[in-house]
Amino acid sequence: MKYLFIGSQSERRFELLLSLTRINSDDVVAALYDHLVKGATESSAAIINGISMSNFNRAFKKLNDVAEAVEHIKEIDFRKLNQLSDNK
């Protein structure tokens, strides 16, 4: 499932998601930032930052996988919080 969309991330959320990966290429990070924070298309972000689409797609998949894990954790925490408030 796709959890990340064009222009959908705040700068802070992007930085936090990125911190949970080992993506460290400045050009790849810039391309992901341009796409997810600034709203550039995937291909434009890759071209502007001088990376191949395969490198962009690989990094995007990694970051999306992290975003998916974060969403699952949030669901677990929300359920737990609801259970605690129901027991009061």
C-alpha positions as CSV (number, residue, x, y, z in Angstrom):
1,M,0.0,0.0,0.0
2,K,1.2,3.5,-0.7
3,Y,1.5,5.7,2.3
4,L,3.4,8.6,0.8
5,F,2.1,10.9,-1.8
6,I,3.2,13.9,-3.8
7,G,3.5,17.0,-1.6
8,S,1.9,15.2,1.4
9,Q,4.7,15.5,4.0
10,S,5.7,18.3,6.2
11,E,9.4,19.0,6.4
12,R,9.6,17.6,10.0
13,R,7.7,14.4,9.2
14,F,9.9,13.8,6.2
15,E,13.0,14.3,8.3
16,L,11.7,11.9,11.0
17,L,10.8,9.2,8.4
18,L,14.2,9.6,6.8
19,S,16.0,9.3,10.1
20,L,14.5,5.8,10.4
21,T,16.3,4.7,7.1
22,R,19.8,4.4,5.9
23,I,19.2,6.6,2.9
24,N,22.1,9.0,3.0
25,S,22.8,10.1,-0.6
26,D,22.3,13.9,-0.7
27,D,20.9,13.7,-4.2
28,V,18.4,10.9,-3.4
29,V,17.3,12.7,-0.2
30,A,16.9,15.9,-2.2
31,A,14.8,14.1,-4.8
32,L,12.5,12.5,-2.2
33,Y,12.2,15.9,-0.5
34,D,11.3,17.7,-3.7
35,H,8.6,15.1,-4.4
36,L,7.1,14.5,-1.0
37,V,7.4,18.0,0.5
38,K,7.6,20.4,-2.4
39,G,5.2,18.5,-4.7
40,A,7.4,17.8,-7.7
41,T,6.5,14.8,-9.8
42,E,8.7,11.7,-9.3
43,S,10.4,12.0,-12.7
44,S,11.0,15.8,-12.2
45,A,12.4,15.3,-8.8
46,A,14.8,12.6,-10.1
47,I,15.9,14.6,-13.1
48,I,16.4,17.9,-11.2
49,N,18.6,16.0,-8.7
50,G,20.5,14.0,-11.2
51,I,19.4,10.5,-10.1
52,S,18.0,7.6,-12.0
53,M,14.4,6.6,-11.6
54,S,15.5,3.2,-10.4
55,N,17.4,4.8,-7.5
56,F,14.5,7.1,-6.8
57,N,12.0,4.2,-6.8
58,R,14.2,2.1,-4.5
59,A,14.6,4.9,-2.0
60,F,10.9,5.8,-2.2
61,K,9.9,2.2,-1.5
62,K,12.2,2.1,1.6
63,L,10.7,5.4,2.9
64,N,7.2,4.2,2.2
65,D,7.9,0.9,4.1
66,V,9.0,3.0,7.1
67,A,5.8,5.2,6.8
68,E,3.7,2.0,6.7
69,A,5.4,0.7,9.9
70,V,4.8,4.1,11.6
71,E,1.1,4.0,10.7
72,H,0.8,0.4,12.1
73,I,2.4,1.5,15.3
74,K,0.0,4.5,15.5
75,E,-2.9,2.1,15.1
76,I,-1.7,-0.2,17.9
77,D,-1.1,2.8,20.2
78,F,-4.6,4.2,19.4
79,R,-6.3,0.9,20.2
80,K,-4.3,0.6,23.4
81,L,-5.3,4.2,24.4
82,N,-8.9,3.5,23.6
83,Q,-8.8,0.4,25.8
84,L,-7.3,2.3,28.6
85,S,-9.9,5.0,28.4
86,D,-12.7,2.5,28.2
87,N,-11.6,0.8,31.4
88,K,-11.9,4.0,33.4
